[in-house]
């Protein structure tokens, strides 16, 4: 998704949100909560208008990491024989 596509998608979402808030205002009247929502939607639209171009050298997005595949086969339980269980301490000692 390009920056332009993301911005256009966001504008459409803000327009849909504005429509929903207007329906809510028609259903509930001019309450404090509704006025705050109207103000918030106006602020989102204004912030989107002031967005400007992406920062120079800004990476396009997070690099995809290779997924580490974890096998479903049973593991060697002897690896954990002397391990301490978090919160309980070692099996041969008493808790304080």
Order of alpha helices (4+ residues) and beta strands (2+ residues): alpha-alpha
